Amino acid sequence: MNIINRKFTYIDLTYLNQMSNHNSEFILEMIGIYKLQIPDFQNKLSCSRKKDDIEELLKITHKIKGALAIMGVSYFEEVLT
């Protein structure tokens, strides 16, 4: 099944489809970037939490919210606001 028309449990590619005019190459590139960002986000969140660095935590969660919105991951939206 084509990535554009595939149904996922936790993500909604509607925004990416609209933004890219259903360009599957672009969508796959964005998914790849998102996947690369996840470990970095996790590491930065963990380090900031251990240091009680609230400012850095706020910056990271802001970046994460943007990435989640692009990928259509609404599951965590309430948790991060």
PyMOL commands that set and color helices and strands:
alter all, ss='L'
color gray80, all
select helices_A, chain A and resi 14-20+24-50+54-71
alter helices_A, ss='H'
color red, helices_A
deselect
rebuild
show_as cartoon
